[in-house]
Amino acid sequence: MSSNGWHVFIQWCLAAKNEKMLSSLLGLLLTQEEKESIASRCLIIMELIKHEKTQRDIAADLNVSIAKITRGSNELKRMPTMLIEFLKENM
């Protein structure tokens, strides 16, 4: 992955001043499958942060593999507390 391209992507996202602009930008850059994958990941992370369900229950409720839940859980363990707090505040 080109770090320069990733930087451009982040800058474009930050420059989008509202949800409609950001949605249009992401609609241009992402396929429907990619958008669905990101949406699924967001839901997985939200459920893991809530700590209300088991990983198996989350997998069943979201119709995803337990491996995806485990990957999300492992990534959360590596994230700084500041990011976890940001996610909790913005759920």
C-alpha positions as CSV (number, residue, x, y, z in Angstrom):
1,M,0.0,0.0,0.0
2,S,1.3,3.4,-0.9
3,S,1.7,5.5,2.2
4,N,1.3,8.6,0.0
5,G,-2.0,7.3,-1.3
6,W,-3.2,6.5,2.2
7,H,-2.3,10.0,3.3
8,V,-4.3,11.5,0.4
9,F,-7.3,9.3,1.4
10,I,-7.1,10.5,5.1
11,Q,-6.8,14.1,4.0
12,W,-9.8,13.8,1.7
13,C,-11.8,12.2,4.5
14,L,-10.8,15.0,6.9
15,A,-11.7,17.7,4.3
16,A,-15.2,16.3,3.9
17,K,-17.2,18.8,5.9
18,N,-20.4,16.9,6.3
19,E,-21.8,13.3,6.2
20,K,-23.2,13.8,2.6
21,M,-19.8,14.8,1.3
22,L,-18.0,12.0,3.0
23,S,-20.6,9.5,1.9
24,S,-20.2,10.7,-1.7
25,L,-16.4,10.5,-1.5
26,L,-16.5,7.0,-0.1
27,G,-19.1,6.0,-2.7
28,L,-16.5,7.1,-5.4
29,L,-13.6,5.2,-3.8
30,L,-15.2,2.0,-2.5
31,T,-17.1,-0.8,-4.1
32,Q,-20.4,-2.0,-2.6
33,E,-18.7,-5.0,-1.3
34,E,-16.0,-2.9,0.4
35,K,-18.7,-0.7,2.0
36,E,-20.5,-3.7,3.3
37,S,-17.2,-5.1,4.7
38,I,-16.5,-1.9,6.5
39,A,-20.0,-1.7,7.9
40,S,-19.7,-5.2,9.2
41,R,-16.4,-4.4,10.8
42,C,-17.9,-1.4,12.5
43,L,-20.7,-3.4,13.9
44,I,-18.3,-6.1,15.2
45,I,-16.1,-3.5,16.9
46,M,-19.2,-1.8,18.4
47,E,-20.4,-5.1,19.8
48,L,-17.0,-6.1,21.2
49,I,-16.7,-2.7,22.9
50,K,-20.1,-3.1,24.6
51,H,-19.1,-6.4,26.2
52,E,-22.7,-7.4,26.3
53,K,-22.5,-10.6,24.2
54,T,-20.2,-13.5,23.7
55,Q,-18.1,-13.6,20.5
56,R,-20.2,-16.6,19.3
57,D,-23.4,-14.6,19.9
58,I,-22.0,-11.6,18.0
59,A,-21.0,-13.9,15.1
60,A,-24.5,-15.4,15.0
61,D,-26.3,-12.1,15.3
62,L,-24.2,-10.4,12.6
63,N,-24.0,-13.5,10.4
64,V,-20.2,-13.4,10.2
65,S,-17.5,-16.0,11.0
66,I,-16.2,-16.4,14.5
67,A,-12.7,-15.8,13.0
68,K,-13.8,-12.2,12.0
69,I,-14.9,-11.6,15.6
70,T,-11.7,-13.0,17.0
71,R,-9.6,-10.8,14.6
72,G,-11.6,-7.7,15.7
73,S,-11.1,-8.6,19.4
74,N,-7.3,-9.1,18.9
75,E,-7.0,-5.8,17.1
76,L,-8.9,-4.0,19.9
77,K,-6.4,-5.4,22.4
78,R,-3.6,-3.7,20.4
79,M,-5.3,-0.3,20.2
80,P,-4.4,2.6,22.5
81,T,-6.9,3.4,25.2
82,M,-7.4,6.9,23.6
83,L,-8.9,5.2,20.5
84,I,-11.1,2.9,22.5
85,E,-12.5,5.9,24.4
86,F,-13.0,7.8,21.1
87,L,-15.0,4.8,19.7
88,K,-17.1,4.5,22.9
89,E,-17.9,8.2,22.8
90,N,-18.9,8.1,19.1
91,M,-21.1,4.9,19.0
